Amino acid sequence: MSNHTYKHIELTGSSEESIEAAVQNAITKASESLHGMRWFEVTDTRGHLEHGRVAHWQVTIKVGFTLD
């Protein structure tokens, strides 16, 4: 079994569609410059309202990745 050391960062993704899409948007963008991402944890969920309806979701996540 290997020993791993992880670093984690906090990201906030947004989406007009859903909470899941907001998470995926954050992870997709982070994957452009980070490698070795292994896990995420949702730490906060918010939304923006317009005219009494949800206009978009904002989801803050912690993402863990292995160090080289």
All heavy atoms as TSV, in Angstrom:
chain	resi	resn	atom	element	x	y	z
A	1	MET	N	N	0.844	-1.186	0.000
A	1	MET	CA	C	0.000	0.000	0.000
A	1	MET	C	C	0.883	1.241	0.000
A	1	MET	O	O	1.810	1.363	0.785
A	1	MET	CB	C	-0.905	-0.023	1.225
A	1	MET	CG	C	-1.791	1.150	1.321
A	1	MET	SD	S	-2.897	0.955	2.743
A	1	MET	CE	C	-3.687	2.504	2.706
A	2	SER	N	N	0.584	2.156	-0.870
A	2	SER	CA	C	1.356	3.398	-0.978
A	2	SER	C	C	0.881	4.413	0.046
A	2	SER	O	O	-0.288	4.454	0.413
A	2	SER	CB	C	1.187	3.999	-2.371
A	2	SER	OG	O	1.660	3.132	-3.350
A	3	ASN	N	N	1.816	5.222	0.484
A	3	ASN	CA	C	1.462	6.353	1.328
A	3	ASN	C	C	1.275	7.555	0.424
A	3	ASN	O	O	2.099	7.813	-0.440
A	3	ASN	CB	C	2.572	6.638	2.345
A	3	ASN	CG	C	2.694	5.532	3.365
A	3	ASN	OD1	O	1.704	4.956	3.779
A	3	ASN	ND2	N	3.913	5.227	3.748
A	4	HIS	N	N	0.196	8.269	0.626
A	4	HIS	CA	C	-0.082	9.445	-0.190
A	4	HIS	C	C	-0.142	10.674	0.703
A	4	HIS	O	O	-0.576	10.604	1.839
A	4	HIS	CB	C	-1.419	9.309	-0.925
A	4	HIS	CG	C	-1.460	8.211	-1.907
A	4	HIS	ND1	N	-0.839	8.273	-3.134
A	4	HIS	CD2	C	-2.040	6.997	-1.858
A	4	HIS	CE1	C	-1.045	7.155	-3.798
A	4	HIS	NE2	N	-1.768	6.356	-3.040
A	5	THR	N	N	0.285	11.783	0.160
A	5	THR	CA	C	0.096	13.069	0.806
A	5	THR	C	C	-0.817	13.878	-0.097
A	5	THR	O	O	-0.599	13.950	-1.307
A	5	THR	CB	C	1.436	13.805	0.996
A	5	THR	OG1	O	2.267	12.996	1.827
A	5	THR	CG2	C	1.231	15.161	1.644
A	6	TYR	N	N	-1.847	14.438	0.482
A	6	TYR	CA	C	-2.837	15.183	-0.279
A	6	TYR	C	C	-2.779	16.668	0.063
A	6	TYR	O	O	-2.484	17.046	1.184
A	6	TYR	CB	C	-4.252	14.679	0.029
A	6	TYR	CG	C	-4.493	13.267	-0.378
A	6	TYR	CD1	C	-4.319	12.227	0.514
A	6	TYR	CD2	C	-4.910	12.953	-1.671
A	6	TYR	CE1	C	-4.546	10.921	0.151
A	6	TYR	CE2	C	-5.133	11.649	-2.051
A	6	TYR	CZ	C	-4.957	10.638	-1.137
A	6	TYR	OH	O	-5.182	9.340	-1.507
A	7	LYS	N	N	-3.079	17.469	-0.911
A	7	LYS	CA	C	-3.312	18.895	-0.711
A	7	LYS	C	C	-4.764	19.119	-1.105
A	7	LYS	O	O	-5.291	18.427	-1.977
A	7	LYS	CB	C	-2.393	19.729	-1.596
A	7	LYS	CG	C	-2.657	21.227	-1.476
A	7	LYS	CD	C	-1.547	22.043	-2.078
A	7	LYS	CE	C	-1.814	23.517	-1.974
A	7	LYS	NZ	N	-1.902	24.037	-0.610
A	8	HIS	N	N	-5.415	20.053	-0.450
A	8	HIS	CA	C	-6.779	20.356	-0.891
A	8	HIS	C	C	-6.932	21.856	-1.085
A	8	HIS	O	O	-6.260	22.669	-0.461
A	8	HIS	CB	C	-7.844	19.784	0.052
A	8	HIS	CG	C	-7.781	20.262	1.450
A	8	HIS	ND1	N	-8.395	21.395	1.875
A	8	HIS	CD2	C	-7.173	19.741	2.535
A	8	HIS	CE1	C	-8.180	21.555	3.158
A	8	HIS	NE2	N	-7.436	20.567	3.590
A	9	ILE	N	N	-7.796	22.168	-2.029
A	9	ILE	CA	C	-8.100	23.552	-2.357
A	9	ILE	C	C	-9.612	23.727	-2.336
A	9	ILE	O	O	-10.360	22.742	-2.391
A	9	ILE	CB	C	-7.543	23.963	-3.740
A	9	ILE	CG1	C	-8.122	23.082	-4.838
A	9	ILE	CG2	C	-6.024	23.910	-3.737
A	9	ILE	CD1	C	-7.799	23.547	-6.236
A	10	GLU	N	N	-10.033	24.963	-2.264
A	10	GLU	CA	C	-11.458	25.264	-2.261
A	10	GLU	C	C	-11.824	25.933	-3.584
A	10	GLU	O	O	-11.132	26.842	-4.039
A	10	GLU	CB	C	-11.791	26.178	-1.085
A	10	GLU	CG	C	-13.261	26.360	-0.856
A	10	GLU	CD	C	-13.533	27.108	0.434
A	10	GLU	OE1	O	-13.450	28.350	0.411
A	10	GLU	OE2	O	-13.796	26.443	1.448
A	11	LEU	N	N	-12.885	25.458	-4.190
A	11	LEU	CA	C	-13.373	25.991	-5.466
A	11	LEU	C	C	-14.863	26.271	-5.351
A	11	LEU	O	O	-15.561	25.615	-4.587
A	11	LEU	CB	C	-13.176	24.960	-6.589
A	11	LEU	CG	C	-11.780	24.407	-6.819
A	11	LEU	CD1	C	-11.849	23.223	-7.769
A	11	LEU	CD2	C	-10.885	25.486	-7.371
A	12	THR	N	N	-15.348	27.222	-6.135
A	12	THR	CA	C	-16.786	27.452	-6.239
A	12	THR	C	C	-17.167	27.418	-7.704
A	12	THR	O	O	-16.633	28.180	-8.512
A	12	THR	CB	C	-17.187	28.810	-5.620
A	12	THR	OG1	O	-16.822	28.817	-4.243
A	12	THR	CG2	C	-18.690	29.031	-5.736
A	13	GLY	N	N	-18.057	26.498	-8.038
A	13	GLY	CA	C	-18.564	26.386	-9.398
A	13	GLY	C	C	-19.987	26.895	-9.457
A	13	GLY	O	O	-20.688	26.923	-8.440
A	14	SER	N	N	-20.419	27.282	-10.641
A	14	SER	CA	C	-21.800	27.751	-10.794
A	14	SER	C	C	-22.422	27.136	-12.029
A	14	SER	O	O	-21.731	26.689	-12.942
A	14	SER	CB	C	-21.847	29.278	-10.869
A	14	SER	OG	O	-21.165	29.734	-12.016
A	15	SER	N	N	-23.753	27.097	-12.016
A	15	SER	CA	C	-24.496	26.549	-13.149
A	15	SER	C	C	-25.930	27.056	-13.099
A	15	SER	O	O	-26.505	27.208	-12.012
A	15	SER	CB	C	-24.509	25.017	-13.104
A	15	SER	OG	O	-25.393	24.496	-14.070
A	16	GLU	N	N	-26.496	27.278	-14.249
A	16	GLU	CA	C	-27.917	27.622	-14.338
A	16	GLU	C	C	-28.775	26.367	-14.293
A	16	GLU	O	O	-29.982	26.452	-14.092
A	16	GLU	CB	C	-28.193	28.380	-15.634
A	16	GLU	CG	C	-27.519	29.733	-15.691
A	16	GLU	CD	C	-27.746	30.451	-17.016
A	16	GLU	OE1	O	-28.267	29.824	-17.963
A	16	GLU	OE2	O	-27.397	31.637	-17.094
A	17	GLU	N	N	-28.164	25.195	-14.460
A	17	GLU	CA	C	-28.910	23.940	-14.572
A	17	GLU	C	C	-29.165	23.230	-13.250
A	17	GLU	O	O	-30.299	22.882	-12.942
A	17	GLU	CB	C	-28.165	22.986	-15.502
A	17	GLU	CG	C	-28.012	23.499	-16.908
A	17	GLU	CD	C	-27.071	22.653	-17.733
A	17	GLU	OE1	O	-26.813	21.483	-17.350
A	17	GLU	OE2	O	-26.578	23.150	-18.749
A	18	SER	N	N	-28.077	22.959	-12.471
A	18	SER	CA	C	-28.233	22.128	-11.278
A	18	SER	C	C	-27.014	22.229	-10.367
A	18	SER	O	O	-25.961	22.743	-10.759
A	18	SER	CB	C	-28.420	20.659	-11.683
A	18	SER	OG	O	-27.232	20.153	-12.268
A	19	ILE	N	N	-27.185	21.696	-9.165
A	19	ILE	CA	C	-26.081	21.605	-8.215
A	19	ILE	C	C	-24.986	20.715	-8.785
A	19	ILE	O	O	-23.801	21.042	-8.716
A	19	ILE	CB	C	-26.588	21.061	-6.865
A	19	ILE	CG1	C	-27.523	22.083	-6.204
A	19	ILE	CG2	C	-25.437	20.689	-5.945
A	19	ILE	CD1	C	-28.279	21.540	-5.013
A	20	GLU	N	N	-25.374	19.571	-9.338
A	20	GLU	CA	C	-24.400	18.638	-9.902
A	20	GLU	C	C	-23.597	19.274	-11.028
A	20	GLU	O	O	-22.383	19.077	-11.126
A	20	GLU	CB	C	-25.093	17.371	-10.407
A	20	GLU	CG	C	-25.672	16.512	-9.308
A	20	GLU	CD	C	-27.072	16.931	-8.874
A	20	GLU	OE1	O	-27.608	17.936	-9.415
A	20	GLU	OE2	O	-27.627	16.278	-7.981
A	21	ALA	N	N	-24.253	20.049	-11.867
A	21	ALA	CA	C	-23.553	20.723	-12.966
A	21	ALA	C	C	-22.587	21.775	-12.427
A	21	ALA	O	O	-21.494	21.960	-12.974
A	21	ALA	CB	C	-24.551	21.356	-13.932
A	22	ALA	N	N	-22.943	22.445	-11.338
A	22	ALA	CA	C	-22.049	23.433	-10.733
A	22	ALA	C	C	-20.787	22.759	-10.213
A	22	ALA	O	O	-19.676	23.261	-10.409
A	22	ALA	CB	C	-22.763	24.179	-9.603
A	23	VAL	N	N	-20.931	21.586	-9.581
A	23	VAL	CA	C	-19.770	20.823	-9.111
A	23	VAL	C	C	-18.915	20.410	-10.297
A	23	VAL	O	O	-17.691	20.579	-10.299
A	23	VAL	CB	C	-20.213	19.586	-8.304
A	23	VAL	CG1	C	-19.031	18.664	-8.028
A	23	VAL	CG2	C	-20.884	19.999	-7.004
A	24	GLN	N	N	-19.553	19.859	-11.331
A	24	GLN	CA	C	-18.801	19.398	-12.495
A	24	GLN	C	C	-18.080	20.545	-13.185
A	24	GLN	O	O	-16.946	20.381	-13.647
A	24	GLN	CB	C	-19.737	18.695	-13.485
A	24	GLN	CG	C	-18.999	18.014	-14.619
A	24	GLN	CD	C	-18.051	16.936	-14.126
A	24	GLN	OE1	O	-18.449	15.988	-13.479
A	24	GLN	NE2	N	-16.768	17.085	-14.428
A	25	ASN	N	N	-18.699	21.710	-13.257
A	25	ASN	CA	C	-18.052	22.872	-13.878
A	25	ASN	C	C	-16.787	23.264	-13.124
A	25	ASN	O	O	-15.763	23.578	-13.740
A	25	ASN	CB	C	-19.017	24.055	-13.949
A	25	ASN	CG	C	-20.113	23.837	-14.962
A	25	ASN	OD1	O	-20.025	22.977	-15.843
A	25	ASN	ND2	N	-21.184	24.603	-14.848
A	26	ALA	N	N	-16.840	23.243	-11.798
A	26	ALA	CA	C	-15.656	23.575	-10.997
A	26	ALA	C	C	-14.548	22.551	-11.221
A	26	ALA	O	O	-13.384	22.907	-11.415
A	26	ALA	CB	C	-16.021	23.651	-9.518
A	27	ILE	N	N	-14.900	21.268	-11.214
A	27	ILE	CA	C	-13.903	20.205	-11.393
A	27	ILE	C	C	-13.324	20.236	-12.803
A	27	ILE	O	O	-12.107	20.089	-12.985
A	27	ILE	CB	C	-14.516	18.836	-11.062
A	27	ILE	CG1	C	-14.796	18.761	-9.552
A	27	ILE	CG2	C	-13.605	17.694	-11.507
A	27	ILE	CD1	C	-15.594	17.560	-9.122
A	28	THR	N	N	-14.153	20.451	-13.796
A	28	THR	CA	C	-13.682	20.503	-15.185
A	28	THR	C	C	-12.687	21.640	-15.376
A	28	THR	O	O	-11.626	21.465	-15.981
A	28	THR	CB	C	-14.870	20.663	-16.154
A	28	THR	OG1	O	-15.717	19.508	-16.019
A	28	THR	CG2	C	-14.408	20.792	-17.588
A	29	LYS	N	N	-13.004	22.811	-14.850
A	29	LYS	CA	C	-12.093	23.954	-14.980
A	29	LYS	C	C	-10.785	23.697	-14.239
A	29	LYS	O	O	-9.700	23.964	-14.760
A	29	LYS	CB	C	-12.770	25.224	-14.460
A	29	LYS	CG	C	-11.964	26.479	-14.667
A	29	LYS	CD	C	-11.774	26.772	-16.139
A	29	LYS	CE	C	-11.050	28.089	-16.356
A	29	LYS	NZ	N	-10.755	28.328	-17.765
A	30	ALA	N	N	-10.867	23.159	-13.026
A	30	ALA	CA	C	-9.653	22.888	-12.238
A	30	ALA	C	C	-8.772	21.852	-12.923
A	30	ALA	O	O	-7.548	21.935	-12.852
A	30	ALA	CB	C	-10.028	22.414	-10.842
A	31	SER	N	N	-9.375	20.899	-13.619
A	31	SER	CA	C	-8.593	19.833	-14.274
A	31	SER	C	C	-7.746	20.362	-15.428
A	31	SER	O	O	-6.841	19.672	-15.881
A	31	SER	CB	C	-9.506	18.709	-14.760
A	31	SER	OG	O	-10.285	19.134	-15.855
A	32	GLU	N	N	-8.001	21.584	-15.866
A	32	GLU	CA	C	-7.174	22.189	-16.914
A	32	GLU	C	C	-5.770	22.504	-16.401
A	32	GLU	O	O	-4.824	22.557	-17.190
A	32	GLU	CB	C	-7.833	23.470	-17.448
A	32	GLU	CG	C	-9.120	23.218	-18.200
A	32	GLU	CD	C	-9.801	24.504	-18.619
A	32	GLU	OE1	O	-9.228	25.608	-18.446
A	32	GLU	OE2	O	-10.944	24.421	-19.112
A	33	SER	N	N	-5.626	22.723	-15.092
A	33	SER	CA	C	-4.307	23.074	-14.561
A	33	SER	C	C	-3.852	22.173	-13.408
A	33	SER	O	O	-2.691	22.245	-13.016
A	33	SER	CB	C	-4.292	24.540	-14.107
A	33	SER	OG	O	-5.270	24.762	-13.124
A	34	LEU	N	N	-4.721	21.352	-12.871
A	34	LEU	CA	C	-4.359	20.441	-11.787
A	34	LEU	C	C	-4.412	19.011	-12.273
A	34	LEU	O	O	-5.256	18.665	-13.100
A	34	LEU	CB	C	-5.325	20.588	-10.609
A	34	LEU	CG	C	-5.328	21.902	-9.859
A	34	LEU	CD1	C	-6.448	21.892	-8.817
A	34	LEU	CD2	C	-3.995	22.125	-9.180
A	35	HIS	N	N	-3.536	18.173	-11.728
A	35	HIS	CA	C	-3.623	16.752	-12.016
A	35	HIS	C	C	-3.594	15.996	-10.696
A	35	HIS	O	O	-3.236	16.541	-9.660
A	35	HIS	CB	C	-2.491	16.292	-12.940
A	35	HIS	CG	C	-1.127	16.440	-12.333
A	35	HIS	ND1	N	-0.450	17.643	-12.332
A	35	HIS	CD2	C	-0.337	15.560	-11.696
A	35	HIS	CE1	C	0.708	17.484	-11.719
A	35	HIS	NE2	N	0.808	16.230	-11.319
A	36	GLY	N	N	-4.019	14.771	-10.724
A	36	GLY	CA	C	-4.019	13.948	-9.524
A	36	GLY	C	C	-5.186	14.213	-8.597
A	36	GLY	O	O	-5.139	13.817	-7.427
A	37	MET	N	N	-6.261	14.853	-9.083
A	37	MET	CA	C	-7.423	15.077	-8.228
A	37	MET	C	C	-8.041	13.728	-7.879
A	37	MET	O	O	-8.203	12.864	-8.739
A	37	MET	CB	C	-8.449	15.979	-8.914
A	37	MET	CG	C	-7.979	17.410	-9.059
A	37	MET	SD	S	-9.253	18.531	-9.661
A	37	MET	CE	C	-9.455	17.952	-11.336
A	38	ARG	N	N	-8.372	13.537	-6.598
A	38	ARG	CA	C	-8.852	12.244	-6.123
A	38	ARG	C	C	-10.220	12.292	-5.453
A	38	ARG	O	O	-10.924	11.309	-5.445
A	38	ARG	CB	C	-7.853	11.636	-5.137
A	38	ARG	CG	C	-6.485	11.391	-5.716
A	38	ARG	CD	C	-6.524	10.212	-6.675
A	38	ARG	NE	N	-5.191	9.942	-7.180
A	38	ARG	CZ	C	-4.846	10.039	-8.454
A	38	ARG	NH1	N	-5.743	10.393	-9.349
A	38	ARG	NH2	N	-3.622	9.792	-8.827
A	39	TRP	N	N	-10.566	13.392	-4.837
A	39	TRP	CA	C	-11.835	13.446	-4.116
A	39	TRP	C	C	-12.343	14.879	-4.030
A	39	TRP	O	O	-11.595	15.817	-4.266
A	39	TRP	CB	C	-11.696	12.857	-2.705
A	39	TRP	CG	C	-10.619	13.473	-1.859
A	39	TRP	CD1	C	-9.338	13.035	-1.723
A	39	TRP	CD2	C	-10.708	14.653	-1.047
A	39	TRP	NE1	N	-8.637	13.857	-0.886
A	39	TRP	CE2	C	-9.443	14.860	-0.445
A	39	TRP	CE3	C	-11.726	15.553	-0.771
A	39	TRP	CZ2	C	-9.187	15.920	0.406
A	39	TRP	CZ3	C	-11.460	16.614	0.080
A	39	TRP	CH2	C	-10.208	16.783	0.662
A	40	PHE	N	N	-13.627	15.000	-3.727
A	40	PHE	CA	C	-14.197	16.321	-3.452
A	40	PHE	C	C	-15.224	16.192	-2.337
A	40	PHE	O	O	-15.781	15.126	-2.097
A	40	PHE	CB	C	-14.807	16.972	-4.709
A	40	PHE	CG	C	-16.121	16.415	-5.130
A	40	PHE	CD1	C	-17.307	16.979	-4.672
A	40	PHE	CD2	C	-16.193	15.331	-5.989
A	40	PHE	CE1	C	-18.534	16.465	-5.066
A	40	PHE	CE2	C	-17.404	14.818	-6.389
A	40	PHE	CZ	C	-18.582	15.389	-5.922
A	41	GLU	N	N	-15.440	17.317	-1.679
A	41	GLU	CA	C	-16.416	17.398	-0.596
A	41	GLU	C	C	-17.190	18.696	-0.776
A	41	GLU	O	O	-16.588	19.771	-0.907
A	41	GLU	CB	C	-15.681	17.409	0.747
A	41	GLU	CG	C	-16.549	17.694	1.940
A	41	GLU	CD	C	-15.728	17.870	3.211
A	41	GLU	OE1	O	-14.491	17.705	3.189
A	41	GLU	OE2	O	-16.346	18.206	4.240
A	42	VAL	N	N	-18.512	18.614	-0.814
A	42	VAL	CA	C	-19.345	19.819	-0.919
A	42	VAL	C	C	-19.375	20.482	0.458
A	42	VAL	O	O	-19.712	19.848	1.453
A	42	VAL	CB	C	-20.770	19.478	-1.393
A	42	VAL	CG1	C	-21.660	20.710	-1.357
A	42	VAL	CG2	C	-20.735	18.882	-2.799
A	43	THR	N	N	-18.985	21.757	0.511
A	43	THR	CA	C	-18.956	22.477	1.784
A	43	THR	C	C	-20.024	23.561	1.884
A	43	THR	O	O	-20.345	23.996	2.988
A	43	THR	CB	C	-17.574	23.111	2.033
A	43	THR	OG1	O	-17.281	24.021	0.980
A	43	THR	CG2	C	-16.494	22.041	2.121
A	44	ASP	N	N	-20.555	23.994	0.743
A	44	ASP	CA	C	-21.564	25.049	0.777
A	44	ASP	C	C	-22.367	25.020	-0.521
A	44	ASP	O	O	-21.816	24.744	-1.593
A	44	ASP	CB	C	-20.890	26.415	0.938
A	44	ASP	CG	C	-21.862	27.527	1.292
A	44	ASP	OD1	O	-22.954	27.231	1.822
A	44	ASP	OD2	O	-21.531	28.698	1.042
A	45	THR	N	N	-23.647	25.275	-0.408
A	45	THR	CA	C	-24.521	25.358	-1.579
A	45	THR	C	C	-25.352	26.627	-1.457
A	45	THR	O	O	-25.959	26.879	-0.418
A	45	THR	CB	C	-25.467	24.137	-1.647
A	45	THR	OG1	O	-24.698	22.948	-1.621
A	45	THR	CG2	C	-26.299	24.168	-2.918
A	46	ARG	N	N	-25.321	27.429	-2.509
A	46	ARG	CA	C	-26.074	28.676	-2.547
A	46	ARG	C	C	-26.774	28.788	-3.892
A	46	ARG	O	O	-26.445	28.090	-4.838
A	46	ARG	CB	C	-25.150	29.889	-2.403
A	46	ARG	CG	C	-24.401	29.989	-1.130
A	46	ARG	CD	C	-23.478	31.203	-1.116
A	46	ARG	NE	N	-22.442	31.186	-2.146
A	46	ARG	CZ	C	-21.354	30.431	-2.114
A	46	ARG	NH1	N	-21.171	29.581	-1.130
A	46	ARG	NH2	N	-20.439	30.511	-3.056
A	47	GLY	N	N	-27.675	29.727	-3.971
A	47	GLY	CA	C	-28.324	29.999	-5.242
A	47	GLY	C	C	-28.618	31.479	-5.387
A	47	GLY	O	O	-28.629	32.228	-4.407
A	48	HIS	N	N	-28.836	31.865	-6.612
A	48	HIS	CA	C	-29.186	33.249	-6.938
A	48	HIS	C	C	-30.620	33.236	-7.460
A	48	HIS	O	O	-30.974	32.410	-8.304
A	48	HIS	CB	C	-28.230	33.786	-8.008
A	48	HIS	CG	C	-28.576	35.146	-8.485
A	48	HIS	ND1	N	-28.316	36.282	-7.749
A	48	HIS	CD2	C	-29.188	35.562	-9.626
A	48	HIS	CE1	C	-28.748	37.330	-8.426
A	48	HIS	NE2	N	-29.272	36.920	-9.571
A	49	LEU	N	N	-31.437	34.139	-6.945
A	49	LEU	CA	C	-32.848	34.199	-7.340
A	49	LEU	C	C	-33.117	35.411	-8.210
A	49	LEU	O	O	-32.573	36.485	-7.987
A	49	LEU	CB	C	-33.736	34.290	-6.096
A	49	LEU	CG	C	-33.651	33.121	-5.117
A	49	LEU	CD1	C	-34.424	33.447	-3.854
A	49	LEU	CD2	C	-34.160	31.859	-5.762
A	50	GLU	N	N	-33.948	35.202	-9.196
A	50	GLU	CA	C	-34.457	36.292	-10.033
A	50	GLU	C	C	-35.938	36.063	-10.258
A	50	GLU	O	O	-36.340	34.977	-10.711
A	50	GLU	CB	C	-33.717	36.340	-11.376
A	50	GLU	CG	C	-32.281	36.800	-11.269
A	50	GLU	CD	C	-31.594	36.888	-12.624
A	50	GLU	OE1	O	-32.265	36.730	-13.664
A	50	GLU	OE2	O	-30.374	37.109	-12.636
A	51	HIS	N	N	-36.742	37.054	-9.929
A	51	HIS	CA	C	-38.196	36.991	-10.133
A	51	HIS	C	C	-38.807	35.758	-9.469
A	51	HIS	O	O	-39.679	35.090	-10.027
A	51	HIS	CB	C	-38.548	37.015	-11.627
A	51	HIS	CG	C	-37.890	38.128	-12.379
A	51	HIS	ND1	N	-38.226	39.450	-12.186
A	51	HIS	CD2	C	-36.896	38.112	-13.290
A	51	HIS	CE1	C	-37.474	40.207	-12.965
A	51	HIS	NE2	N	-36.654	39.424	-13.645
A	52	GLY	N	N	-38.317	35.440	-8.261
A	52	GLY	CA	C	-38.883	34.334	-7.498
A	52	GLY	C	C	-38.495	32.952	-7.982
A	52	GLY	O	O	-39.093	31.967	-7.566
A	53	ARG	N	N	-37.504	32.857	-8.856
A	53	ARG	CA	C	-37.063	31.566	-9.382
A	53	ARG	C	C	-35.545	31.445	-9.260
A	53	ARG	O	O	-34.847	32.445	-9.230
A	53	ARG	CB	C	-37.471	31.417	-10.848
A	53	ARG	CG	C	-38.992	31.497	-11.052
A	53	ARG	CD	C	-39.398	31.257	-12.483
A	53	ARG	NE	N	-39.065	29.932	-12.966
A	53	ARG	CZ	C	-39.844	28.847	-12.819
A	53	ARG	NH1	N	-40.993	28.960	-12.183
A	53	ARG	NH2	N	-39.468	27.692	-13.318
A	54	VAL	N	N	-35.068	30.209	-9.211
A	54	VAL	CA	C	-33.622	29.977	-9.141
A	54	VAL	C	C	-33.011	30.348	-10.485
A	54	VAL	O	O	-33.387	29.802	-11.527
A	54	VAL	CB	C	-33.310	28.505	-8.807
A	54	VAL	CG1	C	-31.805	28.254	-8.870
A	54	VAL	CG2	C	-33.869	28.128	-7.443
A	55	ALA	N	N	-32.081	31.296	-10.466
A	55	ALA	CA	C	-31.408	31.725	-11.699
A	55	ALA	C	C	-30.138	30.909	-11.928
A	55	ALA	O	O	-29.814	30.565	-13.062
A	55	ALA	CB	C	-31.070	33.210	-11.640
A	56	HIS	N	N	-29.402	30.631	-10.846
A	56	HIS	CA	C	-28.244	29.744	-10.956
A	56	HIS	C	C	-27.824	29.266	-9.576
A	56	HIS	O	O	-28.186	29.848	-8.566
A	56	HIS	CB	C	-27.069	30.397	-11.699
A	56	HIS	CG	C	-26.391	31.503	-10.966
A	56	HIS	ND1	N	-26.771	32.804	-11.065
A	56	HIS	CD2	C	-25.351	31.480	-10.114
A	56	HIS	CE1	C	-25.994	33.561	-10.310
A	56	HIS	NE2	N	-25.111	32.776	-9.718
A	57	TRP	N	N	-27.097	28.154	-9.579
A	57	TRP	CA	C	-26.576	27.526	-8.377
A	57	TRP	C	C	-25.105	27.862	-8.217
A	57	TRP	O	O	-24.383	27.973	-9.204
A	57	TRP	CB	C	-26.718	26.005	-8.471
A	57	TRP	CG	C	-28.127	25.547	-8.535
A	57	TRP	CD1	C	-28.856	25.277	-9.657
A	57	TRP	CD2	C	-28.990	25.309	-7.437
A	57	TRP	NE1	N	-30.118	24.888	-9.329
A	57	TRP	CE2	C	-30.233	24.895	-7.953
A	57	TRP	CE3	C	-28.840	25.404	-6.060
A	57	TRP	CZ2	C	-31.305	24.570	-7.141
A	57	TRP	CZ3	C	-29.910	25.080	-5.252
A	57	TRP	CH2	C	-31.130	24.668	-5.798
A	58	GLN	N	N	-24.657	27.985	-6.982
A	58	GLN	CA	C	-23.235	28.137	-6.654
A	58	GLN	C	C	-22.905	27.073	-5.615
A	58	GLN	O	O	-23.557	27.006	-4.569
A	58	GLN	CB	C	-22.938	29.512	-6.069
A	58	GLN	CG	C	-23.149	30.653	-7.022
A	58	GLN	CD	C	-22.910	31.996	-6.346
A	58	GLN	OE1	O	-23.175	32.158	-5.161
A	58	GLN	NE2	N	-22.425	32.945	-7.112
A	59	VAL	N	N	-21.914	26.253	-5.909
A	59	VAL	CA	C	-21.533	25.174	-4.997
A	59	VAL	C	C	-20.043	25.287	-4.694
A	59	VAL	O	O	-19.221	25.317	-5.614
A	59	VAL	CB	C	-21.856	23.791	-5.607
A	59	VAL	CG1	C	-21.467	22.682	-4.649
A	59	VAL	CG2	C	-23.335	23.687	-5.957
A	60	THR	N	N	-19.706	25.368	-3.412
A	60	THR	CA	C	-18.313	25.409	-2.992
A	60	THR	C	C	-17.901	23.999	-2.590
A	60	THR	O	O	-18.621	23.312	-1.866
A	60	THR	CB	C	-18.119	26.383	-1.822
A	60	THR	OG1	O	-18.540	27.686	-2.254
A	60	THR	CG2	C	-16.669	26.443	-1.372
A	61	ILE	N	N	-16.740	23.590	-3.111
A	61	ILE	CA	C	-16.223	22.252	-2.828
A	61	ILE	C	C	-14.763	22.327	-2.400
A	61	ILE	O	O	-14.067	23.278	-2.741
A	61	ILE	CB	C	-16.353	21.317	-4.052
A	61	ILE	CG1	C	-15.577	21.865	-5.258
A	61	ILE	CG2	C	-17.802	21.082	-4.408
A	61	ILE	CD1	C	-15.548	20.942	-6.476
A	62	LYS	N	N	-14.351	21.362	-1.617
A	62	LYS	CA	C	-12.934	21.127	-1.349
A	62	LYS	C	C	-12.531	19.994	-2.273
A	62	LYS	O	O	-13.232	18.985	-2.373
A	62	LYS	CB	C	-12.681	20.707	0.090
A	62	LYS	CG	C	-12.763	21.809	1.086
A	62	LYS	CD	C	-12.391	21.292	2.462
A	62	LYS	CE	C	-12.515	22.389	3.492
A	62	LYS	NZ	N	-12.214	21.875	4.836
A	63	VAL	N	N	-11.423	20.163	-2.974
A	63	VAL	CA	C	-10.918	19.137	-3.883
A	63	VAL	C	C	-9.554	18.699	-3.367
A	63	VAL	O	O	-8.690	19.535	-3.102
A	63	VAL	CB	C	-10.791	19.674	-5.326
A	63	VAL	CG1	C	-10.176	18.634	-6.237
A	63	VAL	CG2	C	-12.144	20.114	-5.847
A	64	GLY	N	N	-9.378	17.397	-3.211
A	64	GLY	CA	C	-8.105	16.852	-2.774
A	64	GLY	C	C	-7.345	16.248	-3.935
A	64	GLY	O	O	-7.935	15.601	-4.795
A	65	PHE	N	N	-6.051	16.493	-3.965
A	65	PHE	CA	C	-5.228	15.891	-5.017
A	65	PHE	C	C	-3.901	15.440	-4.419
A	65	PHE	O	O	-3.458	15.964	-3.388
A	65	PHE	CB	C	-5.019	16.850	-6.195
A	65	PHE	CG	C	-4.428	18.182	-5.853
A	65	PHE	CD1	C	-3.063	18.403	-5.957
A	65	PHE	CD2	C	-5.236	19.228	-5.422
A	65	PHE	CE1	C	-2.526	19.648	-5.646
A	65	PHE	CE2	C	-4.705	20.465	-5.107
A	65	PHE	CZ	C	-3.350	20.666	-5.222
A	66	THR	N	N	-3.305	14.441	-5.047
A	66	THR	CA	C	-2.053	13.898	-4.542
A	66	THR	C	C	-0.898	14.783	-4.980
A	66	THR	O	O	-0.917	15.374	-6.069
A	66	THR	CB	C	-1.808	12.471	-5.049
A	66	THR	OG1	O	-1.894	12.453	-6.470
A	66	THR	CG2	C	-2.798	11.499	-4.474
A	67	LEU	N	N	0.078	14.892	-4.111
A	67	LEU	CA	C	1.295	15.641	-4.440
A	67	LEU	C	C	2.281	14.716	-5.128
A	67	LEU	O	O	2.364	13.525	-4.815
A	67	LEU	CB	C	1.918	16.226	-3.174
A	67	LEU	CG	C	1.067	17.257	-2.437
A	67	LEU	CD1	C	1.749	17.660	-1.140
A	67	LEU	CD2	C	0.800	18.468	-3.299
A	68	ASP	N	N	3.033	15.254	-6.087
A	68	ASP	CA	C	4.042	14.473	-6.798
A	68	ASP	C	C	5.185	14.106	-5.874
A	68	ASP	O	O	5.485	14.770	-4.931
A	68	ASP	CB	C	4.606	15.246	-7.989
A	68	ASP	CG	C	3.545	15.463	-9.062
A	68	ASP	OD1	O	2.573	14.689	-9.114
A	68	ASP	OD2	O	3.712	16.422	-9.835
